[in-house]
Amino acid sequence: MKNKFYFAILVLAGALLVSCEPALIEGPKPGAPIAANELQQAFKIVGQYADAACTQPQSDGNYIKYITSPATTVQVFNYKSDGSKNVLVTGASGVFNITPRRGADPNQEFGVSTINQDASVVSFSSSVNVYVPADLDPAVKVLTGESGMKAWKWNPIGGATWGNAGYIGAAGHGANVAAGEIPGQWWGCMPADLETEQIAHSGGTVYGYGDDNAYMVFNEDMECISYKADGTQIAKGSYSLNNYDPDCSDGYHYGTLVTTDAPILFPFIVNTGGKRANEFDVIYVDPNNLSLVCANGNEAWSWGEATWWRFKNASDPDAALAGSGSRAWTYYPIDGSTWGNAGYIGDPGHGANLAAGEVPGLWWGCTPEQLETEQVQHAGGVVYGYGSDDAYMVFNSVDGVVTSYDASGKQIASSAYAVENFDWQAGYKMGDLVTTGGSGVLFPFIINTGGTVATNYEIVYMDGNLLTLICANGQAAWSWGECTWWRFQPKK
């Protein structure tokens, strides 16, 4: 009788697999064990293609079609960056995908193995010349950014970041998903509640997801890894964003996010006692925002109970400022103020909740309307057009320019800009925003200087939805000398 061996298929980063289910591998027919050289003779590459359906032949195609003759069930595999084995495909024939990361050697090694009747495993190594992309695939870049690695954190809406909804799954849902609304939303909770009063949803186990500063990382090796706030890894798996449609042509789906080993933040399906989700409707995604729904088997418009999640870009400064190329920002008042002065701290231990938009050492501030009326002396007495809720600035990453506009869209000022020394996990500031040739930042004046323009700003906090700046103006850390602060948000 033939022995049967089961191997679980681990999805290759970005690879299209013949099956997503565990594959049955049968050993050879009774007889002498096959040797490695015989396996190598039996395995034949019959073509390379640019597409998964193998309709577009390409000499260095990333989709490789193979057969075995005589028919022999094999596993084709390579290795991940951490050295672990990565099964590409299993079967006597099929298609496997090898798409290296940018800058990799186009000559890619892979292995082929099979199991003999006596349970011995034989393998051989080979290589194939494949296309190395000059840029990331758009479905990867939107999650990883240009750098190939991006951290995402919780992004509450109405005080909630995870919860349940009536499943819709089709166009006409009535929600403004670009603004973060969840179609059919019923209920949700904050991160702090996930592993306290809502812990039943994770099976009663505390993993570390229940913190505003928990995060997950998507990288170009097609890995998703979730972490506690202190950087301790919680879960790791692979991911793919399938059928990515940035135009949302069907009115509901931007794509389908498929993972292995449930690596996203708090991956639990609501009211299932700890069941983990690995397939999600992407109801909105851009370089700064990600909203997911797990249908959990519900049909479109069934209003069956679904689970939702919301995340925001935490670590990609280029995407935060300029999105996919350009992005507009406007004032973001805190307690009615959007610009003012503070006692300079410039060091960890400031006591402010920066992610909530608090300003360390805040003394005073004013509204946009006051900037060019009762506070116009700070601009040297000149009215430029900054003093309106509808004034805005645009960061353009292609040209490296930031430009400010008045409420009517008339240009006020423009300058080059650069983000330097960026560290999104730093304790006081994330980096520096430096402008040259003046400043295209809204109302760029240093307080109580009669119109001096700031060109060096500390990025006290920045994510996909908030930008807080301080100009120290030469003050030493913890001096409590007068500094200037600004708060901005993306223009709706």
N, C-alpha and C positions, 0 to 999 in steps of 0.2 A: 504494500500500500504506500502511496506517496505521502511523504511528510509535507505539511503545509506550514508556512511561516508567515507571520503577519508583521508588516513594517508600517509604522505611522509616517505619513508623508508630512514633512515640514516644508511649508511654502517658502520658496526662494524669494528674496527681496525683488519685488517687481516681476516675478516670473509668472507666466501663464502655465498652469498645471493641467494635465489631462484630467485629473480628478482631485477633489478636495477631501475625499474620504480615505480612510486607511486602505491600502492596496494589498491584495492577496498575491503573494509571490510563491509560485510553485517551483520546486526543484526540477532538475532534468528527469526525463523518463528513466526507469530502472536501467542500469548499465554502468559502465565505467565512468568515474567522475570526470567532468570536463576540466581541462587545464586552462591556465590563464591565456596561453597563446591561441588555444582553440576558441576561447571566448572572444578574443580580439579579432580573429578571422570571421567570426559569426556576426559581429557588430558592424553595421555599415551605415554611414551617413549618406543619405540619398538626396539631400538638398538643404540649402539655407535660404531663409526668407525674411522679408521685412515685416511681415504680419503674422499673427497667430494662426490665421486660417490657411497659411501657406499658399497664398494666391499671387504673391509678389516676390519672385525669385530675386535674390541679392547675394552677391559673392561673399560678402561679409555679414550677412543677415544675422540678427540676434535670435531668430527662431530656427532651430536645427531639427530637421526631420530624420528619423533613423528607422531601420528595420533590423531584425536578426534573422539569419539563415544558416542553419536550421533554427526555427522559432525557439527562442529561449527567453524566459522572463528575466529581465535585468533591472537593476536600479542604476540610474545615471545620477551622479552627485558631484558636488565640489565642496569648498569649505568657506565658511564665513570668516570675517576679519578676526573673530576671537578664536579661530581654530576649530570650531565645532563643525561637524558634518552637516551638509545641506543637501537633502535629496531633491533633485530637480524633477524626476519623473520615474515611474515604474511601469514596466510592461514589455512585451515582446517587440512592440513597435510604438511609435508615438512622436511627440514633439516636445523638446525642452527649450527653455529660454536662458540665455546668458547675456545679460546687459551689464557690462562693467560700469563702475562709477567713473566720473570725469577724470581724465588724466591717466587712466589705467593702461596697462599693456594690452593691445588688441589680441595678442596671442594668449588665449585663456585655457588653462588646464581644467580637465574634468576627469572623473573616474567612472568606471563601469564595473559592476559586480553582479554575481549570481550565487545561488546556493545549490550545492550538490545534494544528491540523495543522502549522502552520509553526513549532512549538515555542515560540511566544510564550505567556506566562503572563498571564492576566487575573484580576483579583481585585476584590472589593468588600468593604466593611466594613458591619457591621450590629451590632445589639445586641438583647439579650433580657433581660426582667426575670425573675430567678430567686430562689428562696428562699435566704436567708443563714442558716446554722445559728447558733443561740444558743450551742451547745456543740459540741465536737468529737464526731464519730462515735466510738462506743466502740472500734471496730477501729483508729481512729487514736490515740485518747487512751491506750490501753494501751501504745503504743510511744512516744508523744511527751510524755505527761503533760499536765497542765492548761495548761502554758505553751506547748504546741505544738512543743516541741523538747527532745529528751532524748538524752544520750550514753550509750552502752552499751560496756562493756569485757568482756574475757575473764573467765570464771567457772569456774575449774577444779573438777573433782570427782575425788577420788582422785589428784590430781596431773596431771590431763589436762583439756584444754579443746576438743580437736578430734581426731577419729579415725574408726575404722570400726566397723560393727555389722552383725549379720545383720538384714535388713529384716523387720519384722513388719507394721506398717501397719494394725493392727486391734486391737479390744478384747481384753482378756485377756492383755496382754503381760507382766504380772507385775512391772513396774517401778513404783516410787514416783516418778512423774515430778515431783510437787510438791516432792520433796526433791532433784530434779536428776538422778535416775537415768535412764540411757539404755536404752530397751528393746533387748535383744539386743546390748549393747555387747561388743565384742571387745577393742579396743585404743584407746589415745589417747596424746597427747603434750602437753607444756607449750608455751606460746607461744614460749619461747626455742629450742625444738627445731624449730619450723616452718620456719625459713629457714636452718637449719644442717644437722643430720643428716637432716631430713625434706624438704629443699628440692626433691627430685625431684617431689614432689606439685604444686609450683607451676611446673613446667617448668624448674627450675633457676635461677629468677630471684628475687632479693631485692627485695621491694617495701616492706617496713617493717611487715608484719603481726606479725612475730615478737618482740613486746615486750609485757610485762604491761600497759604503759600505752598501747598502741595502742587506738584507739576508733573507733566509728562513731556517727553522729548520724541519728536519724529526725526529720523535721519535718513540720508540718501542710501544707506545700506538696507532700507526698507524695514527698519526696526522701530518699534514704539516701546518706550520704557517709562514707567511711572515711578515717581519718587515721593517720599515724605518731604516735609518742609525742610528737614535737616540734610537732605541729599541722600538718605538711605533708600536703596532701590526696593520697590514693592513688587513690581511685576514687569516682565519683558516678553515681547512677542514680535511677530512680523505684522506688516500691514500692506494693504494695497488700496488705492482709491480708484475704483473701477468705474468706467463709463463717465469720467469726469466731464461735466458740461458747465463751463463758467457762465454761460448765457441762460442756464436753466430753461432749456427749450420746451420742456413739458410742463413748466409752471410749478413744479414741485421739487424735483430731484436735481441736485448738483452732482450727484454721483452716489456710489455705494462704498462705504468704508468697510473693508473686510479685514479682520485681525485674527491672529492665533494667540492662544493663551491669555486672552482678555487683559491686554496691557493698558487700556485707557484708564483715566481716573474714575474711581468708584464704578466699576463696570457692571454693576448689578441691575438686573431687571426688577422693576418695582413689584412688590408684593409676591415675590417668588421664593423668599427665604434664603436667598444667596445664589440664585442662578445667574451666571455671567453671560453677558452679551458679547458676540464676536462679529455681528453684522448690523450695520446701521444705515438708515437713510441719511444722507448728507443733505439737510434741508437748507443750509446756507454755509458757504465757505468763501473767504477771501484771504489775503495774506495776514489779516488781523483778527478775524472772527470765524468761529467754527461752531455750528449748531447741529446736533445729531438727534435722531429718533430711532429707537428700536421698536419695530412693529410687533415683534414676538409672535409672528404667525397671523396677525390680524389682516383682513382684507381691506382694500381701499374703501373709504367712506363707511367702514363698519362701526366706527366709534368704539371699537374694542380698546382695552387699556394698553397704552403704549408708554414707553419711558423716554425721557428727553434729557439732554446734557447741553451746556453752553460753556465754551472756552474762548480765551483771548490770547493773542500773541504776547509773550512775556520777554522774549530774548532777542528779537530781531529789530534793531533800531532803524534799519533802512526801510523795512516794510511798515514799521510804526509811523514814521514820518511821511513816507511817500507812497505807501501801498504798492501797487504793481508798476508805478512809474511816477505818478504825481498824486498828491492828496492835499485837500484843503483843511485848514484848522481855523477855529475861531475861539473867542474868549469862553472860559469855563468858570463862572463865579463860585466862590466858596463863601458862604454867609453873605452873599451879595457883592463880594469883592473879587476882582480879577487881576489887580496889580496893586502893589504897595510896598511897604518896607517891613523889615524883620531884623532881629538881632542875629548876627551871623554865628552859626555853630560850626558847620563844616566838618563834622566828625560823627561817628556812630554814637548812639546813646542820646539822641536828640529828643526822644519821646514822642515823635510824631508818627502817625500812621500814614506813611507816604503813599501807599497803594490806595488809600481813601482820599487822597488829594490834600491832606493836611500839609501846611507849610511850617518847617522847623523855625521856631523863634518868632512866629508871626506877631507883629505889633499892630499894623494898620493896613487898610486897603480901601479901594474905591471901585465904583462901577465903571463900565466903559463910557457911559454918558458923562461922567464927571471928569474923565481924562482931559478933555479939551474944552472944559468950561471952568469950573472952580479949581481944577488942578493943572491948567494949561501951562503954568510956569515951569513945570517939570519938562515940558517940551520946548523950552525957551520962548514961550509965549506964542508959538505958531500952531495954528490949526491945520493939521495935515489930512484928517479924515479917519483917524484911528478911533475916534470917540463914538462908536456905535456898536450895538450888539451884533450887527450884521457885517462889520468889518471882518476881514479874514486874510489869511496868508496861505500860500501854496508852496509846498516843498516838491521839487522836481529832481528826482534822483538821476535821471538821464543826463541832465545838464549840471547837476550839483548846485542848483540855484533855489533860493527861497525869495518869494515876492509877496509883498503885502498890498492889499486892495481896500478901498473904502467900500461903504455899503452898496454903492452903485456899480461896483466892479472896476472903478478907475484905479490904475496902478499908483501906489504911493512910493514904494522903495523896493529895491532888489539888491541881492548880494549873493556871493558864493557862500556855501556852507559845508561843513564837514563835522561828523561825529567822531570824537577821539576818545581813547582810553575807556571804551565801553565795557562794563561788567554789570550784567543785569542782577547779580546777586550781591552786589556791594552793599555795605551797611549804611552809607550816607548818601552818596550820589552814584548814579549809574555811569556817568561819563561827562564829557564836555561837548557842548555845541559851539563851534567856532565859526564866525562869519568873517568874510573879508570883503573889502570895498563897501564898508558901511554895514547895515543890517536890514534884512527884509523881514525881521520879526515884528509882530504887531507892537506898536508903542514901545520902541526899543530903548527908552530913555532911563538912565540911572537916576534914581530919586534924589531930589534936592541938589542937583548939580546944574540946573539951568539949561538942560538940553544936551548933555553928554550922551552919546549913543553907545550902548553896550555892544561889544562884539565877542565877548567871551562869557558864555553862560554855563553854569553847572546844571547838568540834567539830574535834578534831585529825584525825579521819578518819571518813567515813560513806559507805557505799554500800548496796546493797540487802540486805547480809548482815552488816554490821559497823558498830558505832558505838563510837568511842573519844572520851572526854571528859576534859578537864582543867579544874580550877578554879585559876587563877593566884593568887587571893586577894591581889591587889595587888602581886605580884612583878614586877620589871622584867625585860625580855628579857635572857637570858644571865646573869641574876643567880645562878642555881642556888639561889635561895631555895626553900623547901619548898612544893610544890604538891600537889594531890590528883588522882588519876586513876581512871577507871572504864572498863570494857569490857563491851559488851552484844552480843547476837545475837538474831535473831528467835526467838520461842518456837515450838517445833515443835508 
